[in-house]
């Protein structure tokens, strides 16, 4: 069987636990439980600063829709490949290191 090839962004999800979203939403963008949002780089940095100040980082997880789909297909037994690009920052290092570990197993 030919491999299924995914092509897309490699993202890093940061999972924070916060006592109350209101404490963060009052100082930055409005946050709604269970919702995804987007904004500028400046808004992201401001939100990340608030999360670090008022929350606890619980986990980091590599993702992105193409990557998540390819992982699911691989777990079902399909041969898969993923084409993507990571940045030269800590998040890119995290994703590429996890990929190297996954490929060696």
Secondary structure, DSSP 8 states (H G I E B T S, - for coil): ---EEEE---EEEEEEEES-HHHHHTTSS---TT------HHHHHHHHHHHHHHEEEEEEEEE-HHHHHHHHHHHTT--EEEE----SSHHHHHHHHHHHHHHH-
